[in-house]
Amino acid sequence: MRAIISVFNIQTVVLVLGFLLLVAGIWALLGWQWALVALGTVLIIVAVLINQNETGKKVNQ
C-alpha cells in the first residue's frame, strides 16, 4: 500500500494534469485524431518516466 501512495505525490499529479491539458489543447486546435496521437505519446512518455524511476530505486537500494 505504501508503494501505491508514494506514486501519487504532488509532482505526479501536476505532471498528469499538465499532460491532460496538453491533450485538451491539441484536441481544441487540431481535432480528436491528433489528440489521440498526443495522448498515446504522453502515455508512452509517462511509462518511460515511471520505468526510469523504478529502475533508479532498485539500483540505489
Phi, psi and omega in degrees: 000325181296323180294322179294317181294322183291338179289326185266063174269179186295326179295320179294318180297315180295320178298313181294318178297320177297317178295320178296319177293324176298314179296319179297321178294319177295321178300316182293323183277317191243348180110170188288332180296314179291330176294323177293323176297316179296320179296317177300317179297317180298317180295323176295317180297317179297319179297319178294318179297318179294319180297317179295322179295316180292322179295319178297322179294321181292323180291321183287337181280000000 
